[in-house]
Amino acid sequence: MRTPLSFSLSSSVATLGACFIALFGSVPCLHAQSAVDEALPRTVPLREAQDRNPDPRVVEVDLTARVARVKTGPSQSVEAWTYDGDLPGPLIRTKVGDRLIVHFKNALPQPTTVHWHGIRVPIQMDGVPGISQPDVEPGGSFTYDFVVPDAGLYWYHPHVMSAAQVGFGLYGAVLVEDPNDGITIDKADQQVLVLSDIAIQDDGTLEPPDSGGDAGNVFGREGQIVLVNGRVSPSVSLRAGTLQRWRIVNTAKSRYFQLVLDGQPFTIVGVDGGLTTAPVTRDQVVIAAGERVDLLVAPQGKPGGQLVLRGMPYDRGYGSSEFRAVEDLVTFNFTNEPALPNAARPNPSRPIESLSAEGATRVSLELTLVGVDGKSEFQVNGVPFWKSKPIAAKPGETQLWTITNKVKWAHPMHMHGFFFQLVDEAGKPIQPIALKDTVDVPINKTVRYLIKFDDREGEWMFHCHILDHAEAGLMGTVRLGNPPPSDIRHTHR
């Protein structure tokens, strides 16, 4: 029996609140408190992968997925799933046009892969079992080898049982730098911030990935502990007024981050696929799961004082913001040096050729949630992923996608392997033009974008990056060209 699901899991705000707490638990007070300390690091610590290739245009690293005990706070640690024993995994730093070689080993108790989120890789390197590669079994290995064609901040994570494995700690960042991007800022004043969360039970172990049952699938599970580069509310030292560049990625499997800095402005110079055509200034920035943002910030305050980057409660569905506390993400401790005067911020721009909707193939997607045999099922155009057929595309073809969300939850929709450009109802580019691979589709809203396919034939996934939603059916594929048929729809991952 199939019926429309209007979300019968709770019939009142009070019941929803109880359900939310039952799913995610209460939020512990884990804010780090520290006085002004000029010996603090200037950046939030994040270990970098070691390049073992002497060629300056080749970055070659080893990466092992394994279980390791990691510290998440001064007195808290957990046995997490990690890359190289770190949470998050090591930062892989490259330059645009470099060849990246990653010798991956799986020391986990389950199969896994590595997906390079946002990077325009060959299909064979995309890390999706049944499409691009087989599972990497426990004790097995796989070498990822590709050129990084675009500057920007990207990230890596599994595409096997993604909700569970990302939730357990498997994620890391890839920074592809462009020395000629027009932003000259000391490396010590550049932050790479990996935002995430983790769910830990009262006994100190990881929360099971099926906690909350069907309700957890619909809500999208969030961890009660919020982490920045694997730490709870880290502190750094900073001279007031120092111009900073913050590249931020949201690797949480469900949580949105709404960033504020005590009313001080952020200059957004880039998003998923690197710099935009022009900067914009905002007092707050929302980063959905899977998205990235590149910010210029000059934190202001009194010498010897503090300023906190906070995550404000964000409603991604059913009033979920009402059950979240304000989160202290990073504390900036100002040194006793006099504040620097306001300096002109760089005004980087990037020429991006706008795509035209004229002659574009129309693709319409409707996102829904229904009840099937007593369980919740997310669907795209009336079917879950495991019953879907691929969307056909030809090399060189431009398509206009229209995605309408009829679910009472927002959905950050991610496209593998390709960037797209957001457009308005008339098909005109939304300014500034940006290259995106993940876009939030709000509740009862429609999002439109243009995407141009190149000649990398294969079957490319798209899905909601609330990973519980994806695994409950909110996925699909694009079959570009005439690749051999895949068997991924025969598995539920």
N, C-alpha and C positions, 0 to 999 in steps of 0.2 A: 504494500500500500504506500503510495507516494503522495505526500501532501505538502503544500507550502509551509515553511517553517518561519513563524514570526517570532521565534526565540521564546519558547515556553519554559526555559530554564529558570526564570525568575519572573514574578508577576508584579513586583514592587521594588522600589529603590532599596528598601530595607532588606528584602530577600536577596537582591543582587549583591548588596554589601556583604552579607554573610557568606554568599557563594564565592565572592571574590577573595575574601579572607581565607575561606577554606581551601581555595585553589592555591593561593600564593603565600599565605601566611602573613603575619604582621611584619612591619618594617622595623628592624632593629636600629637603634641609634648607634651608628658606626662612624660618625663624623670625626675625622682626625682634628685634634686641637693642638695648635703649636703657636708659641710666641714668635716674634720676629727673629729670624735666624739667618744671618747673612751667609752661613755655611751650607744652607740648603742648596740642592741642585737648581739650576736655572731652567731645566726642562724636566718633565715627568719621565723618569727612567723607562727606557724601552730597549731591550737588547737587540742588536743588529746581527743578522746572519753573516757568517764569515765567508767572504769570496775567496775561493781557492784557485782561481784561474788568473794568471798574470796578464792576460790580454785585457787592455783597458776597455774594450768594447764587448767583453764577455763577462757575465756574472754567473759563477758556478757555485752552487751551495748544496749542502747535504741537509735533509730534513727528515726527521723521524717522528712519527706519531706514536706516543706511548703514555701510559698512566704514570703520573708523578704527583707527589705531594707539593702543593704550592701554597704560599702565604697570601691571603687576601686582606689581611689586616694585622695590626701589631700583635694580637693574641689569637688569631684565627687562621687555620689552614685547612685544606681539604685535598683528598685524593681526586684529582681532576684528570680529564683526558687532555693531553697537551701535544704541542709540537716542540720537540727538543727540550721537554721539561719545563717550558715557560708558559705562562698565561698572561697576555696572549702569546702566540708564537712569535718567533723573531721577526723583526722588520727586515724585509728584503729591499735594499736600496739599489736602484739602477738609474740609468739615464735613458732618455728617449732614443730609440733605435738600437739599444743594446740587445744582445742575445742573452736570454736567461735560461740556464740549465739547472734543474732541480732534481737531485737524486733522492727520491722519496722511498722511505722504508716504513712498513707497517708493523709496529710492535704492539698493537692493540689486540684485544681478544675478539674483535669483530672485523669483517671486511670494511674497507673505506676507500676513498679516492680523494683527490684535491681538485676543486673547481677554482678557477682564477677569475673571480667576480669582477666584471667590467672590462677585462683585458680582451682585445680582439685577437684571440688565439685561433689557430687552425682547429677544426672540429675534433681532430684526434687528441688534442690537448685540453679539451673542455671538462674532462673529469666526470662525465655522466655515464654510469654503467648502462650497457645495452644500446648506447648511442655512439660514444666516442672511445670507450675502453672497457675492458673487463674490470670487475672488482679487484682491488689489491687485497689479497687474502692475508690473514695473520701470518707474519713471517715473510711475506712477499715484498716486492719492490717494483717501482715504475719510474722511468726517467721522463720528466716533462722538459721539453726543449722547444723554445719559440722566441721570436723577436717581439719586444715590447714597443708597439708603434706609436703610442700616445702618452704624453706626459699626464700626470695626475696621480691621485691616491686611489689604490685598488686594494682588494683583499682576497684572501684564500680561505677556503673552508671545505668540508666534505660534501659530497652529493650522494651519500649512502646513509639512509636513516638520518637525514640532515637535522631534523628538529632535536633528536636525542644527542647526536654527536656535537653539534654546535653548542647546544645547551650545556653539555659536559665540559666545554672549554676549547674545542678545536676551531680556532680562527687566528688569523694574523694579517698584517698589513704589508702591502707592496707599494713603495713610493717610487714613481718614475719621474725623475727630475728633468727639467729643461733649463740648462744654464743660460739660455737667452730669453727667458720669459719676462724680463724687464723688472723683476722684483729682487732688489739687492738688500738682503737682510742677513745679519750674522747667523751662522748655524746655531749658535747658542740661544738665539732668540726665535727659533723655529720649533714649534711643538707639533709632534705627530701624536694625536690623541685617539686611542682605540676605546670607544665606549661600548660597554657590555653589561650584562648582569649574570648572576648565577643563583641557582636555587639550592640551598643547603638545609637539610633536615636538622631537627633538634639534636640528633645523635652525631652530627658533624659529617654525615655522608651526603652525597649528591641525591637530590630528589629524583625519583623515578620519572622517566620521560612520559609515562601515561598517567601521572598524577591528575586527579580531577576527572578522569575518564572522558566521556563525551563532552562534558561541559568545558574541560580543559582544551579540547580540540577547537571548540567554538570561540572561547575567549582568546586563545593564543597564550601560552604559558609564559609568565614573566618570573624572573628570579627576584627574591626579596633583597638581594645584595647587589648594589650597583658598583661597577668597577670602571676605573680609568687606567688604562695600561696595566690592568690586573691588580690595581690597588684601590682601597676604599679611601676616597677623599684625600689624595696626596697633596702635599704642600711643596711649593717651589719659591725661590727667591727672585725678586724682580725690582729693578729701579723704576719708580713710578714714571709713567709717560713713555717707557721704552716701546718702540714699535715692534710688534710681534706678528709672525705668520703662523696661524693655527690650521693645520690640515687634520680634519676630523672624519672618522668613519664610525658608523653605527653598526656594530656586528651582533647586537642583541637579536634573538630569534623572534621577538614580538614587540618589545618596548620601543616607543618613540621617545626622542629627547627634544624638549623645548628649552633652548639655551637662553639664559639672560645673564647680564653682567651689571647688576645694580643700575640699570637704565643707561649704561654706556653703550655706544653704537658698535656694531660689527659692520665691516665692509666686506661684502661677499664678492670675491674675485673669481671663484671657480666652483664647479660642482663635480658630478661623477666623472665626466670625460675631460677634465682640465679647465683651463681658463675660459670664461665666457667672453662675449663681445664687448662687454662694458661692466664695470663694477656697480653694485647697488648697496645702499646702506639700510640696515635694519636694526631695530632695538631688540629683536628676538629672532631666533633661528630655529626652525623645526626640522629635525633630521629623522626621517622614517627608517625603519629597519632596512639595511642594505645600502642606504644613500651615503654620499660623502659631500663635504663642503670645505672650501678653501677660504679662510678668513684673514683679514688684516685687522689687528686690534692694538690700541695703545692704552693699556689699563691705567687709569688715573686714581690717585689717592694720596693721602698724607704720608710722608716719610715715616717709617716705623709702623705703619698701619697695615691693614689687610683688605683684600678684595676677593670675593668668592664667585667663581663661575658656577651657576646653579642650573639644575634641571627642574623646570616647573611642571606640575601635573598637566598632562595633555589627554584630552578626551578622544580616544581612537574608536570608541563605541560604547553604547549603553552607559554613558556617564562614568566611564572608568576613571576619569580624572578625580572624581570625588573620593576615591579610595586610595589615593597616593599622596605621600608627603612630598614637600619640597626637598630636593636632593642636593647636597653640597658635592660638587664634582671635583673641582680643583681650587685650592686656597693659594692665593698669591700674597706672599709676605713681602711688603715693600722694605727695601733697605733704608738706611738712615741718610742716604745721599739725597740732595735736593731733587725734586721732581724735574724731569726734562720738560722743556717748553713744548707746546703743541707743534709738531712738525707736519709738513705736508705728506700725505700718504701717497705711495705710488698709485698711478692710475693705469694699470695694465689693461690692455685690450688685445683681442685676438680675432683675426678675420675668420669667420665661419660662413661658408656659402650656405645660404638658406635654401632648403628644399622647397619644391613647388608642389602644391596639391593638384595642379592641373594635370589631368591624365593619370593620376595615381589610382591604383587598385584599392577599392574600399573593403575594409575588414571591420566588422562590428562584433564586439564581444559584450555579453551581458553576464554579470557575475551574480549568482544567486545562492541561496542556502535553503535546502529542503530537508525534510525528514524522510528517511528510507528505512523501513523495517525497524523503527524505533531508534535509529541513529541519525546523527547529523551528517549531511553531505554537502560540500561546496561544489558548485557546478559552473562551468563556462558554457554558455549557450545550451543549457539544459542537460549537460552530461558531465560526470566527473572525469578526471584525467584518464583513468583506466578504461573508459569507454569512448574516449575521444578519437577523432581523426585529425591528422596534421593539417595545418593551413599551408596551402601550396604557395611557393614563391619562386621567381625566376632570377638568375643572376642579372644584376643591373636594374631590376624592377624597383619602383618606389611604391610604397603602400601607405594609405592613410588609415590608421587604426583609431577606432572610436570605442572606448571602454566605458560602460555604464555600470555603476555599482548599485545593486538593489539589495544589498545586505546591510544590516545595522552595525557593521564594523567597517572601518577603513582598511584598504588593501594597498600596500606598496608593491606594485607590479614590476617585476624584473625581467629583462630580456637578455638572454645569453648571447654573447658574441658580437653584438651590434649596438651602436648608439642610435638614439632617435631625437627628434626636435619637436618640442611642444608647440601646438598651434591652437588658434581660437576656433570658434564655430564656423567662421568663414574660410578656414584653412590657412590663415595668415600667421606668420611666426610670432610667438610671444617673445617680447623683448625683456632683457637682452637674450640673444640667441645662445643656447647652451646645449652641450652634448650630454644627454642623459641615458642611463641604462636602467634606472629604477625611478618610478614615479608613484607618488601617493595618489590613490583614487579615493576621495572622501566619500562619506556616507551619502547615498542618494545623489551623487554627482556623476558627471561625465567628463572624461579626460580624452583629449585627442592628440595624436602625434603622427609625424611623418617619419618613415624609416626607409632607407635605401639599402638594398642588399647587394653585396659584391659577389665575387665568384667563389667564395668558400662554401662549396656545396656540402650539405649535411643536414641532419635533423637537429634543430636548435630549440632548446627549451625556453618557455616563458612561464612565470609562476608568481604567486604572491610570496613575498619574502617574510611574512609571518609564517614561519615554517610549519607550524601545526596546521594552518589553513591549507598550505600547499599539499601536505600529506593527506589531508581530508578531501582532496579532489581539485584544489584550485591551481591547476597546472595545465599546460598544453605544449604543443611543439609546432615549429615551422619547418616544413620540408623544403629546403632550398635546392633546386635542381633535381637531379635523379640519383640520390644516394641509395645505397642498399637499404632494404627495410630494417628497422630496428625492432627489438623485442621488449622495449622498456615498458610498454603498456601491459605486459604480462606480469609485471612486478609492481608491488605497491611500496614505494620508497618514500 
